[in-house]
Amino acid sequence: SGPFKKERWINAAPTFIGMAFFFSAFTSMKMLIPKFQPYAWDEYFANFDQALHFGVAPWELFQPILGFAPITALISLVYILWLGVLFLVLYWQLFSTCDIAFRTQFFVAFVLSWAIQGTLMAILFSSAGPCFYEGVLGSDRFVPLMDYLRSVNETWPVYALQTQSMLWEDYEAQKLVLGGGISAFPSIHVATAFLFMLLGWRTNKAIGWLTTIFFGFIMIGSFHLGWHYAVDGYAAIIVTLLIWKGSGYLTQNFRRRGMKRPTDSINATINDTNSARLGSGKQEKKD
């Protein structure tokens, strides 16, 4: 049951190697999005956002509540912790041996969410997001939002601004950088946080509440910090939920058809080998 249990490492190794290649491929594809499809959907999503929120941009609608430097700084801090939470959850599930079917459902949903939303949909609905709206379209539509964030950054750290500046510089220089690339629709940050929330509630109430609070911060931060249009998050929630349900169906279907745990055949081989060695040792003693 300990962290160094052989079964944990056997379970984790194939997934760990696969995820390493997956993240590398994802980053490469994300950097190439504007090559496949130039950013053409920003104005549509901005208009759709406004239409859905009573004729007001979501960041403006929530500004009376969120438009205070300490609150913005807190949202920015939680938002930047997303990457750390991502690796923490992946580590947890990589080495989990509690419920192999549930673990499989999570990883299938995770990979499909990133592949379908972060690659396929990101290319089809190529958009840059509010923080890059002026750079892509030459419009000052979101300049008030960015001016507000910069004013907060003078007294409280808004980490998003540094990352946005770095991503834009890499985009203009056409650099391929791990973790780089610009893409707004749908929001992978929101999709992943929502997936963590589903995972949390399937685990226990305490983790469920923690992941729900984290999801709330990410959803709000996605448009408050200028990364996304709110519809990017709404779409991510809907698609992720469908993928989660589909992954659960696939996992249960394979299980009903007699799918074995990935460690079963390996463990059986090891046990057979050990039994053969013991048998051989006893025979030698008799001789």
Phi, psi and chi 1 to 4 in degrees:
 res  aa     phi    psi   chi1   chi2   chi3   chi4
   1 SER       -   -8.4   59.7      -      -      -
   2 GLY   -76.8  171.5      -      -      -      -
   3 PRO   -67.1  -19.5   23.3  -33.1      -      -
   4 PHE  -101.9   15.1  -60.8  107.2      -      -
   5 LYS   -60.0  133.6 -173.0  179.4  177.4 -176.9
   6 LYS   -54.4  -41.9  176.0 -176.5   64.8 -179.7
   7 GLU   -61.5  -36.3 -172.7  179.9    8.7      -
   8 ARG   -60.4  -44.6  -68.0 -176.6 -173.9  -83.8
   9 TRP   -70.8  -35.7  -70.2   93.4      -      -
  10 ILE   -65.9  -40.5  -66.7  172.4      -      -
  11 ASN   -66.1  -40.2  -88.4  -30.3      -      -
  12 ALA   -77.2  -36.3      -      -      -      -
  13 ALA   -55.0  -53.8      -      -      -      -
  14 PRO   -61.5  -41.2  -18.7   31.7      -      -
  15 THR   -67.0  -40.7  -51.8      -      -      -
  16 PHE   -60.8  -46.6  176.5   80.6      -      -
  17 ILE   -63.6  -44.0  -65.3  169.2      -      -
  18 GLY   -62.1  -40.8      -      -      -      -
  19 MET   -66.9  -34.4  -67.1  -58.6  -70.6      -
  20 ALA   -61.4  -46.3      -      -      -      -
  21 PHE   -67.1  -37.6  -77.5  105.5      -      -
  22 PHE   -63.1  -47.2  174.5   76.0      -      -
  23 PHE   -63.6  -37.5  -79.2  125.9      -      -
  24 SER   -64.4  -45.8  176.8      -      -      -
  25 ALA   -65.2  -39.1      -      -      -      -
  26 PHE   -62.6  -45.9  174.1   80.0      -      -
  27 THR   -60.5  -42.7  -62.5      -      -      -
  28 SER   -61.5  -44.2  -61.4      -      -      -
  29 MET   -66.5  -39.2  -72.2  -60.4  -65.3      -
  30 LYS   -64.0  -39.0 -171.9  177.3  178.3 -177.8
  31 MET   -66.2  -25.6  -64.9  -73.3  -69.8      -
  32 LEU   -93.0   -1.5  -66.7  171.4      -      -
  33 ILE   -52.4  -50.7  -73.7  173.9      -      -
  34 PRO   -65.1  -17.7   20.1  -30.7      -      -
  35 LYS   -74.1  -40.9  -60.8  -73.4 -173.9 -177.1
  36 PHE   -73.4  -42.4  -67.5  119.2      -      -
  37 GLN  -148.5  107.0  168.1   82.7  -64.3      -
  38 PRO   -56.7  152.7  -23.3   34.1      -      -
  39 TYR   -62.2  103.8  -62.2  121.4      -      -
  40 ALA  -124.1   -4.1      -      -      -      -
  41 TRP  -107.6    0.4  -73.9   81.8      -      -
  42 ASP   -60.5  -46.8  -78.3  -85.8      -      -
  43 GLU   -63.4  -39.7 -172.3  174.1    5.0      -
  44 TYR   -62.8  -47.3  172.8   80.6      -      -
  45 PHE   -66.7  -37.0  -71.4  136.9      -      -
  46 ALA   -63.6  -41.9      -      -      -      -
  47 ASN   -67.5  -42.3  -69.0  -21.8      -      -
  48 PHE   -63.5  -41.9 -169.7   27.0      -      -
  49 ASP   -55.6  -48.5 -121.6   12.7      -      -
  50 GLN   -65.5  -40.0 -158.7  162.2  -45.6      -
  51 ALA   -64.7  -37.2      -      -      -      -
  52 LEU   -72.6  -23.9  -80.0  178.2      -      -
  53 HIS  -113.6   46.6  -63.0   87.5      -      -
  54 PHE    61.6   35.0  -44.1  104.7      -      -
  55 GLY    79.7   11.0      -      -      -      -
  56 VAL  -125.2  140.7 -177.7      -      -      -
  57 ALA   -63.6  138.7      -      -      -      -
  58 PRO   -52.6  -40.1  -27.8   35.5      -      -
  59 TRP   -64.2  -34.9   78.0  -91.8      -      -
  60 GLU   -72.7  -37.0  -70.9 -178.0  -73.1      -
  61 LEU   -61.8  -38.3 -173.4   65.0      -      -
  62 PHE   -95.9   -0.5  -74.2   89.5      -      -
  63 GLN   -61.8  -35.3 -164.8   67.0   -3.5      -
  64 PRO   -61.5  -24.0  -26.4   36.5      -      -
  65 ILE   -95.8  -42.1  -57.3  170.3      -      -
  66 LEU   -98.6  -12.7  -54.8  175.8      -      -
  67 GLY   -78.0   51.2      -      -      -      -
  68 PHE  -129.2  137.1  -59.2   92.6      -      -
  69 ALA   -51.2  -49.3      -      -      -      -
  70 PRO   -61.6  -37.2  -21.5   33.6      -      -
  71 ILE   -68.2  -45.4  -65.7  176.7      -      -
  72 THR   -61.2  -41.2  -61.9      -      -      -
  73 ALA   -64.3  -39.1      -      -      -      -
  74 LEU   -65.6  -44.9  175.5   61.4      -      -
  75 ILE   -60.8  -42.2  -67.1  171.6      -      -
  76 SER   -62.5  -39.9  176.9      -      -      -
  77 LEU   -65.1  -47.5  176.0   61.3      -      -
  78 VAL   -63.5  -39.0  175.4      -      -      -
  79 TYR   -62.6  -40.2 -156.8   87.6      -      -
  80 ILE   -73.9  -18.6 -156.9  170.2      -      -
  81 LEU   -76.9   -6.8  -69.1  176.1      -      -
  82 TRP   -53.9  -42.7  173.7   86.5      -      -
  83 LEU   -64.8  -41.9 -174.2   61.2      -      -
  84 GLY   -63.9  -42.0      -      -      -      -
  85 VAL   -64.0  -39.2  173.5      -      -      -
  86 LEU   -55.6  -51.6  167.4   67.9      -      -
  87 PHE   -69.4  -32.3  -75.4  115.0      -      -
  88 LEU   -64.1  -45.5 -175.1   65.0      -      -
  89 VAL   -67.6  -40.8  172.5      -      -      -
  90 LEU   -61.9  -41.9  -70.7  179.9      -      -
  91 TYR   -61.5  -44.6  176.2   84.2      -      -
  92 TRP   -57.7  -48.8  165.8   33.0      -      -
  93 GLN   -76.0  -30.1  -72.3  -58.1  -58.0      -
  94 LEU   -59.3  -42.7  -87.1  171.8      -      -
  95 PHE  -100.3    9.8  -70.5   95.2      -      -
  96 SER   -78.7  135.9  173.6      -      -      -
  97 THR  -123.8   11.5   56.9      -      -      -
  98 CYS   -70.0  -49.9  -64.4      -      -      -
  99 ASP  -141.7   97.0 -173.2  -21.0      -      -
 100 ILE   -65.6  -32.5 -159.3   67.6      -      -
 101 ALA   -68.5  -42.7      -      -      -      -
 102 PHE   -66.5  -41.6  179.4   50.9      -      -
 103 ARG   -59.9  -42.9  174.8 -178.5  178.8  -87.5
 104 THR   -63.9  -42.2  -58.1      -      -      -
 105 GLN   -58.8  -43.4  179.3 -176.8   -2.7      -
 106 PHE   -61.1  -49.5  169.2   75.6      -      -
 107 PHE   -69.2  -35.4  -82.9  111.5      -      -
 108 VAL   -63.5  -45.1  169.6      -      -      -
 109 ALA   -64.8  -39.8      -      -      -      -
 110 PHE   -62.4  -51.1 -177.8   87.7      -      -
 111 VAL   -64.9  -43.7  170.7      -      -      -
 112 LEU   -65.2  -37.6  -73.2  178.5      -      -
 113 SER   -61.3  -46.1  -70.7      -      -      -
 114 TRP   -70.6  -38.1  -77.8   54.6      -      -
 115 ALA   -71.0  -47.3      -      -      -      -
 116 ILE   -74.6  -49.1  -66.8  172.7      -      -
 117 GLN   -83.6  -46.5  -61.0 -174.6   75.6      -
 118 GLY   -77.0  -15.5      -      -      -      -
 119 THR  -119.4  -66.2  -57.7      -      -      -
 120 LEU   -62.1  -55.4 -179.7   60.8      -      -
 121 MET   -68.2  -33.8  -68.1  178.9   68.3      -
 122 ALA   -63.7  -33.6      -      -      -      -
 123 ILE   -76.3  -45.9  -68.0  172.2      -      -
 124 LEU   -63.2  -38.2  -68.1  175.4      -      -
 125 PHE  -115.9   50.8  -57.5  100.1      -      -
 126 SER   -56.6  119.8 -179.0      -      -      -
 127 SER  -148.9  155.8   54.9      -      -      -
 128 ALA  -101.8  -30.8      -      -      -      -
 129 GLY   106.1  162.1      -      -      -      -
 130 PRO   -56.6  -39.1  -26.4   35.6      -      -
 131 CYS   -65.5  -22.6   59.0      -      -      -
 132 PHE  -110.2    8.7  -56.4  116.4      -      -
 133 TYR   -58.8  -45.2 -160.9   92.4      -      -
 134 GLU   -66.1  -40.5 -175.6  178.4   14.8      -
 135 GLY   -67.4  -35.4      -      -      -      -
 136 VAL   -83.4  -44.1  171.2      -      -      -
 137 LEU  -107.6  -10.1  -66.6  178.2      -      -
 138 GLY    70.6   21.1      -      -      -      -
 139 SER  -105.4  148.1  168.4      -      -      -
 140 ASP   -95.7   20.8   61.8   -2.7      -      -
 141 ARG   -55.0  -40.0 -174.8  170.0 -171.0  167.3
 142 PHE  -109.7   14.7  -70.3   97.0      -      -
 143 VAL   -60.1  -40.8  166.9      -      -      -
 144 PRO   -58.5  -38.9  -26.3   35.7      -      -
 145 LEU   -64.1  -47.5  168.1   59.9      -      -
 146 MET   -67.4  -35.1  -58.4  -47.4  -64.3      -
 147 ASP   -64.4  -39.7  -75.2  -14.9      -      -
 148 TYR   -62.0  -47.4  163.9   73.6      -      -
 149 LEU   -61.4  -39.3  -65.3  175.0      -      -
 150 ARG   -68.1  -35.4  -67.8 -173.4 -170.6  101.8
 151 SER   -67.7  -37.9   68.6      -      -      -
 152 VAL   -65.1  -39.9  171.7      -      -      -
 153 ASN   -63.5  -15.8 -166.1   49.3      -      -
 154 GLU   -72.0  -24.6  -68.2  176.2    1.9      -
 155 THR  -121.9  -29.4   52.7      -      -      -
 156 TRP  -127.4  141.7  -66.3   76.6      -      -
 157 PRO   -70.5  127.0   24.8  -33.2      -      -
 158 VAL  -116.1   91.8 -179.5      -      -      -
 159 TYR   -62.5  -25.6  -57.4  104.4      -      -
 160 ALA   -58.7  -36.4      -      -      -      -
 161 LEU   -61.6  -41.2  -68.5  173.2      -      -
 162 GLN   -64.2  -44.8  -58.6  169.7   18.4      -
 163 THR   -66.0  -41.4  -51.7      -      -      -
 164 GLN   -62.6  -41.9  -70.8  163.9    0.1      -
 165 SER   -62.7  -42.8  177.8      -      -      -
 166 MET   -64.4  -43.6  179.5 -170.4   67.7      -
 167 LEU   -63.8  -39.0  -71.8  173.2      -      -
 168 TRP   -68.2  -39.8 -174.9 -106.5      -      -
 169 GLU   -62.4  -43.0  -72.0  174.1    5.4      -
 170 ASP   -65.6  -36.8  -68.9  -20.4      -      -
 171 TYR   -65.3  -45.2  166.6   71.8      -      -
 172 GLU   -66.9  -35.3  -72.0 -168.9  -49.3      -
 173 ALA   -84.9   -5.0      -      -      -      -
 174 GLN    55.5   44.5  -61.9 -174.2  -11.1      -
 175 LYS   -88.2  141.0  -73.6 -177.0 -177.9  177.4
 176 LEU   -95.8  107.1  -78.1  174.0      -      -
 177 VAL  -126.4  136.4 -177.4      -      -      -
 178 LEU   -58.9  126.2 -175.7   63.4      -      -
 179 GLY    85.8    2.7      -      -      -      -
 180 GLY   -88.7 -170.6      -      -      -      -
 181 GLY    98.4  146.6      -      -      -      -
 182 ILE  -118.1  125.4  -65.7  172.3      -      -
 183 SER  -160.1  131.9  177.4      -      -      -
 184 ALA  -105.9  -48.2      -      -      -      -
 185 PHE  -106.1  131.6 -176.6   92.2      -      -
 186 PRO   -79.9  171.4   28.7  -31.2      -      -
 187 SER   -81.9  114.7  171.0      -      -      -
 188 ILE   -70.2  -32.4  -76.5  -63.2      -      -
 189 HIS   -59.1  -48.0  -85.7   70.3      -      -
 190 VAL   -68.4  -42.6  172.8      -      -      -
 191 ALA   -58.2  -46.1      -      -      -      -
 192 THR   -68.4  -43.2  -53.0      -      -      -
 193 ALA   -63.2  -37.7      -      -      -      -
 194 PHE   -66.9  -39.4 -175.5   69.7      -      -
 195 LEU   -63.2  -39.8 -174.5   59.9      -      -
 196 PHE   -62.9  -37.0  -67.5  165.5      -      -
 197 MET   -65.2  -42.4 -172.4 -176.9   76.4      -
 198 LEU   -62.4  -41.6  -64.8  173.7      -      -
 199 LEU   -63.3  -42.8  172.5   68.5      -      -
 200 GLY   -61.2  -46.1      -      -      -      -
 201 TRP   -70.9  -24.8  -77.7  108.8      -      -
 202 ARG   -76.5  -16.1  -83.4  -76.0  -61.1  -90.4
 203 THR   -90.3  -64.1  -55.4      -      -      -
 204 ASN  -164.7  171.5   59.6   55.8      -      -
 205 LYS   -66.0  -39.2  -77.2 -172.7  177.0 -179.7
 206 ALA   -61.8  -49.2      -      -      -      -
 207 ILE   -68.1  -33.1  -63.2  177.2      -      -
 208 GLY   -60.3  -46.0      -      -      -      -
 209 TRP   -67.7  -41.1  -80.6  113.7      -      -
 210 LEU   -61.2  -46.1  -77.4  173.3      -      -
 211 THR   -70.4  -28.1   50.3      -      -      -
 212 THR   -68.9  -43.8  -61.3      -      -      -
 213 ILE   -62.4  -43.3  -66.9  168.7      -      -
 214 PHE   -61.5  -44.4  178.7   71.1      -      -
 215 PHE   -59.1  -41.8  163.8   72.2      -      -
 216 GLY   -60.8  -43.5      -      -      -      -
 217 PHE   -62.0  -43.1  -91.5   97.8      -      -
 218 ILE   -67.1  -42.5  -62.8  -59.4      -      -
 219 MET   -62.4  -47.7  179.1   64.9 -138.2      -
 220 ILE   -66.7  -44.0  -69.3  169.7      -      -
 221 GLY   -63.8  -27.5      -      -      -      -
 222 SER   -59.9  -38.2   67.9      -      -      -
 223 PHE  -101.2  -27.3   60.1   80.4      -      -
 224 HIS   -68.0  -32.3 -179.2   66.2      -      -
 225 LEU   -93.9    4.1  -60.5  172.7      -      -
 226 GLY    82.4    6.1      -      -      -      -
 227 TRP   -72.3  -41.0  -75.3  112.1      -      -
 228 HIS  -136.6  162.5  -67.2  -80.3      -      -
 229 TYR   -83.7  151.6  -50.6  102.4      -      -
 230 ALA   -60.0  -33.4      -      -      -      -
 231 VAL   -64.5  -24.1  -67.9      -      -      -
 232 ASP   -61.3  -40.4  -60.6  -16.3      -      -
 233 GLY   -74.2  -41.2      -      -      -      -
 234 TYR   -61.1  -44.3  -59.0  156.2      -      -
 235 ALA   -63.4  -41.2      -      -      -      -
 236 ALA   -60.9  -40.6      -      -      -      -
 237 ILE   -63.3  -47.5  -68.4  167.4      -      -
 238 ILE   -63.7  -48.8  -65.7  168.5      -      -
 239 VAL   -66.5  -40.7  176.5      -      -      -
 240 THR   -63.7  -40.3  -57.7      -      -      -
 241 LEU   -62.8  -42.5 -176.2   58.8      -      -
 242 LEU   -63.5  -42.2  -68.2  173.5      -      -
 243 ILE   -65.1  -40.4  -70.4  172.8      -      -
 244 TRP   -61.0  -45.4  174.9 -104.3      -      -
 245 LYS   -64.7  -43.5  -65.5  -70.6 -173.3 -177.2
 246 GLY   -64.4  -38.8      -      -      -      -
 247 SER   -65.9  -38.2  -60.4      -      -      -
 248 GLY   -64.4  -41.0      -      -      -      -
 249 TYR   -63.8  -45.3  172.1   78.9      -      -
 250 LEU   -62.1  -43.5  -72.6  173.4      -      -
 251 THR   -63.0  -46.7  -57.6      -      -      -
 252 GLN   -66.0  -35.7  -67.1  -58.0  -38.6      -
 253 ASN   -65.0  -45.1 -169.0   43.6      -      -
 254 PHE   -63.9  -36.0  -77.9  133.5      -      -
 255 ARG   -65.6  -42.2 -153.2  176.7 -175.2 -173.8
 256 ARG   -65.0  -28.8  -77.4 -165.5  -63.5  -91.9
 257 ARG   -83.3    3.9  -70.5  168.5 -179.4 -101.9
 258 GLY    95.9   22.4      -      -      -      -
 259 MET   -63.7  130.5 -178.5 -173.7   75.5      -
 260 LYS   -95.5  159.8  -64.9 -178.0  178.4 -179.5
 261 ARG   -62.1  143.7  -65.9  167.8   56.2  148.3
 262 PRO   -61.1  -19.4   17.8  -29.0      -      -
 263 THR   -90.9  -12.0   55.9      -      -      -
 264 ASP   -59.8  -49.8  -75.3  -10.7      -      -
 265 SER   -66.0  -36.9   59.0      -      -      -
 266 ILE   -66.6  -45.3  -61.4  172.6      -      -
 267 ASN   -64.9  -37.6  -73.0  -25.8      -      -
 268 ALA   -62.4  -42.1      -      -      -      -
 269 THR   -63.3  -44.1  -57.6      -      -      -
 270 ILE   -62.7  -44.0  -67.5  171.7      -      -
 271 ASN   -64.3  -40.9  -69.6  -26.0      -      -
 272 ASP   -62.6  -41.8  -71.2  -14.8      -      -
 273 THR   -63.7  -44.0  -56.5      -      -      -
 274 ASN   -64.2  -39.9  -71.0  -21.9      -      -
 275 SER   -63.6  -41.1  -62.5      -      -      -
 276 ALA   -63.9  -40.0      -      -      -      -
 277 ARG   -65.9  -41.3  -74.7  176.7  179.4  172.3
 278 LEU   -64.0  -42.4  -71.5  171.7      -      -
 279 GLY   -62.7  -41.6      -      -      -      -
 280 SER   -64.0  -40.6  177.2      -      -      -
 281 GLY   -64.9  -41.5      -      -      -      -
 282 LYS   -64.6  -38.7  -70.7  178.3 -179.7  178.2
 283 GLN   -63.6  -39.6 -172.6   64.4   37.2      -
 284 GLU   -65.9  -37.1  -74.4  176.7    2.6      -
 285 LYS   -65.1  -40.7  -73.9 -179.0  180.0  179.2
 286 LYS   -63.3  -39.6  -72.9 -179.1 -179.8  179.4
 287 ASP   -68.7      -  -65.8  -18.0      -      -
